[in-house]
Amino acid sequence: MLGGPECAGVAPRMRRLLRDMRTEWQALDRRIEAFDEEFAVKVRTDPVACRLATIPGIGVLNATALVAAIGNGENFARGRDLAAWLGLVPRQATTGGKPRLLGISKRGNKYLRKLLIHGARAAMPSLARSGTALGAWLRGLLARAHPNIVVVALANKLARIVWAVLRHGREFERTDVVASA
């Protein structure tokens, strides 16, 4: 607390400033909690966002942002198109007819890409331990690639799953993911 024995050497003006900053911080925390609750209500009431929230790595914030940005996904012919729009596909350099895959293109919607990558990073440990085809794919990829590359590859796969859930209009089930998707 401000004003206790640990603040004996702090000037009264500085204590007031710190108290004001703490009050501001607490007010911001309350506003953030209100926004979080608003997003949670939106996901519970919107069937599309509710379906997206069933995907591992897609939380309340991701689901509402994806629905706001891409709607029902009809603007994309396939999942790869959505992943490319988000900047989650590798850039290609081709010379002499031999394609070479580079890092992700980083084109497209930076905010959604960041959300999907953070969601993939959070979901990766539990998915890698699961006995699903996605878990086997992740374990194989983790054995031969850097974890950051695997996170982006998982984000790419999540974008494709998002498209499939939006286009086919049903909830995600862990058995829906095949290793070749």
C-alpha positions in Angstrom: 0.0 0.0 0.0 1.1 3.5 -0.6 1.8 5.3 2.7 3.1 2.2 4.7 6.6 1.9 6.2 8.1 0.8 2.8 7.3 4.3 1.4 9.0 6.2 4.2 11.6 7.7 1.9 9.1 8.7 -0.9 8.0 12.3 -1.1 4.3 13.1 -0.4 3.9 14.4 -4.0 5.3 11.2 -5.5 2.9 9.1 -3.3 -0.1 11.1 -4.6 1.1 10.6 -8.1 1.5 6.9 -7.6 -1.9 6.7 -5.9 -3.5 8.5 -8.9 -1.8 6.2 -11.3 -2.9 3.2 -9.4 -6.5 4.5 -9.4 -6.3 5.0 -13.2 -4.9 1.5 -13.6 -7.8 0.0 -11.6 -10.3 1.9 -13.7 -8.7 0.6 -16.9 -8.8 -3.0 -15.5 -12.6 -2.5 -14.8 -13.1 -1.3 -18.4 -11.2 -4.2 -19.8 -13.3 -6.6 -17.8 -16.5 -5.0 -19.1 -15.2 -5.4 -22.7 -14.3 -9.0 -22.0 -17.8 -9.7 -20.7 -19.3 -7.9 -23.7 -17.3 -10.2 -26.1 -18.3 -13.2 -24.1 -22.0 -12.3 -24.4 -21.5 -11.7 -28.2 -20.0 -15.2 -28.6 -22.9 -16.8 -26.6 -25.5 -15.0 -28.6 -24.0 -15.2 -32.1 -24.2 -18.8 -33.5 -21.3 -18.3 -35.9 -18.9 -17.0 -33.2 -20.1 -19.7 -30.9 -19.1 -22.3 -33.5 -15.7 -20.7 -34.0 -15.1 -20.8 -30.2 -15.3 -24.6 -30.3 -11.9 -24.6 -32.2 -8.8 -25.1 -30.0 -6.9 -21.8 -29.9 -9.9 -19.7 -30.9 -11.2 -17.9 -27.9 -13.8 -15.2 -27.4 -11.7 -12.4 -28.8 -10.5 -14.4 -31.8 -14.0 -15.6 -32.6 -15.6 -12.1 -32.5 -12.7 -10.6 -34.5 -12.9 -13.3 -37.2 -16.7 -13.0 -37.5 -16.4 -9.2 -37.8 -13.6 -9.4 -40.4 -14.7 -12.3 -42.6 -18.3 -13.0 -41.9 -19.3 -16.5 -43.1 -16.2 -16.9 -45.2 -18.0 -16.9 -48.6 -15.4 -14.5 -50.0 -12.8 -17.2 -49.9 -13.0 -20.2 -52.3 -10.9 -22.4 -49.9 -9.2 -22.4 -46.6 -5.8 -21.6 -48.1 -7.2 -18.4 -49.5 -8.2 -17.3 -46.0 -4.8 -18.3 -44.7 -3.1 -16.3 -47.5 -5.3 -13.3 -46.8 -4.2 -13.4 -43.2 -0.5 -13.7 -44.3 0.0 -17.1 -42.8 1.3 -18.9 -46.0 4.9 -19.2 -47.0 6.3 -16.8 -49.6 7.6 -18.6 -52.6 10.8 -17.9 -54.7 10.9 -19.9 -57.9 14.0 -20.2 -60.1 14.6 -22.7 -62.8 11.3 -24.3 -62.1 12.3 -25.2 -58.6 10.0 -23.6 -55.9 11.5 -22.6 -52.6 9.3 -21.8 -49.6 10.5 -18.9 -47.5 9.0 -17.3 -44.3 5.3 -16.3 -44.0 4.3 -13.5 -46.3 3.0 -11.2 -43.5 0.6 -9.7 -45.9 -3.0 -9.2 -45.0 -4.7 -8.5 -41.7 -1.9 -8.1 -39.1 -4.3 -8.1 -36.1 -6.1 -11.3 -37.0 -2.8 -13.0 -37.9 -1.4 -12.0 -34.5 -4.5 -13.3 -32.7 -4.3 -16.6 -34.5 -0.6 -17.0 -33.8 -1.2 -16.3 -30.1 -4.1 -18.7 -30.1 -2.0 -21.4 -31.8 0.8 -20.8 -29.3 -1.6 -21.3 -26.4 -3.2 -24.4 -27.9 -0.1 -26.1 -29.1 1.0 -27.9 -25.9 -2.4 -29.6 -25.3 -2.9 -30.4 -29.0 0.5 -31.9 -29.3 -0.3 -34.2 -26.4 -3.6 -35.3 -27.8 -4.1 -38.6 -29.7 -5.8 -36.9 -32.7 -4.4 -36.7 -36.2 -3.7 -33.0 -35.5 -1.6 -34.1 -32.4 0.3 -36.5 -34.5 1.0 -33.9 -37.2 2.2 -31.4 -34.5 4.5 -34.0 -32.9 6.0 -34.8 -36.2 6.5 -31.2 -37.1 8.0 -30.4 -33.7 10.5 -33.2 -34.2 11.9 -31.5 -37.3 11.2 -27.8 -37.0 11.7 -24.9 -34.6 8.7 -24.4 -32.2 8.0 -20.9 -33.6 7.7 -22.3 -37.1 5.3 -25.0 -35.8 3.2 -22.3 -34.1 2.8 -20.4 -37.4 2.0 -23.7 -39.2 -0.6 -24.4 -36.6 -2.0 -20.9 -37.0 -2.2 -21.6 -40.7 -4.1 -24.8 -40.1 -6.4 -23.1 -37.6 -7.3 -20.5 -40.3 -8.2 -23.3 -42.6 -10.3 -24.9 -39.9 -12.0 -21.6 -39.3 -12.9 -21.3 -43.0 -14.3 -24.9 -43.0 -16.4 -24.3 -39.9 -17.7 -21.1 -41.3 -18.5 -22.5 -44.7 -20.0 -25.8 -43.6 -21.9 -24.4 -40.6 -21.2 -26.9 -37.9 -19.1 -27.1 -34.8 -15.5 -28.3 -34.8 -14.9 -31.8 -33.6 -11.4 -33.0 -32.9 -12.0 -35.9 -35.2 -12.6 -33.4 -38.1 -8.9 -32.7 -38.5 -6.9 -34.9 -40.8 -3.1 -34.9 -41.1 -3.2 -33.8 -44.7 -5.5 -30.7 -44.2 
